[in-house]
């Protein structure tokens, strides 16, 4: 199974990445079968709203979105994770979603890059606060993105009360839960 991981965090080695890796470990998915993208370290330009992609089937801007989308096309599972920034997905992830207009079902241009059917998606949300409300919103945003690319959501994982990586390291329950959730997902796929 090939996996594309889109970490919406600004940091490639923070809590969101750690939780995603624990879930994949539980699913018995090796790093060689996975392609990781940390959006905070990618060159992704803002969508300009020009609608050129509706005419041509592609964005006229050339940046790392092309590399990520090619990985999605080649993968079976798409994992998207985001820490909570002000109760929402990160700005980096929002910009990436905006730039997916050329590939979404809202763009009927026949020349666009088509996402093959049968892809599955997993959502991960991590936040500092104690309530689940913001994480539910984050997961709904990710699943909305999946819907426009016809990626079937197969699961979601949420962590609260995690402000720093050190906080996560103190929460062995979340780490174990992420691993066990991955094992569960492995049996359902």
Buried (B, 14 or more C-beta within 10 A) or exposed (E): BBBBBBBBBBBBEBBBBBBBBBBBBBBEBEEEBBBBBBBBEBEBEEBEEEEBBBEEBBBEBEEBBBEBBEBBBEBBBBBBBBBBBEEBBBBBBBBBBBBBBBBBEEBEEEEBEEBEEEBBBBBBBBBBBEEBEBBEBBBBBBBEBBBBBBBEBBBBBBBBBBEEBEBBEEBEEBBEBBBEBBEEBBEEE
